[in-house]
């Protein structure tokens, strides 16, 4: 899965963002579990997922304040 940029996230409808958020959280939990056992393929992917999740939360918050 590619990195989601802020412009791409802003184009999404709120329901799409929530769906994507649950997908990313699930993937993050799976990768964190693999990291604890030492069988993670890409350590950078965990960081990328955390940042993307934070972007989605930030944009949701911005739009709720408008």
ChimeraX attribute file (.defattr): number of C-alpha atoms within 10 A of each C-alpha:
attribute: neighborCount
match mode: 1-to-1
recipient: residues
	/A:1	6
	/A:2	6
	/A:3	11
	/A:4	15
	/A:5	11
	/A:6	13
	/A:7	9
	/A:8	9
	/A:9	18
	/A:10	15
	/A:11	10
	/A:12	12
	/A:13	9
	/A:14	15
	/A:15	9
	/A:16	11
	/A:17	19
	/A:18	15
	/A:19	10
	/A:20	17
	/A:21	18
	/A:22	12
	/A:23	12
	/A:24	17
	/A:25	15
	/A:26	12
	/A:27	15
	/A:28	19
	/A:29	12
	/A:30	13
	/A:31	20
	/A:32	16
	/A:33	13
	/A:34	13
	/A:35	15
	/A:36	9
	/A:37	9
	/A:38	9
	/A:39	12
	/A:40	16
	/A:41	10
	/A:42	10
	/A:43	12
	/A:44	9
	/A:45	16
	/A:46	17
	/A:47	11
	/A:48	15
	/A:49	21
	/A:50	13
	/A:51	14
	/A:52	20
	/A:53	19
	/A:54	13
	/A:55	17
	/A:56	21
	/A:57	14
	/A:58	13
	/A:59	17
	/A:60	16
	/A:61	11
	/A:62	10
	/A:63	10
	/A:64	8
	/A:65	7
	/A:66	5
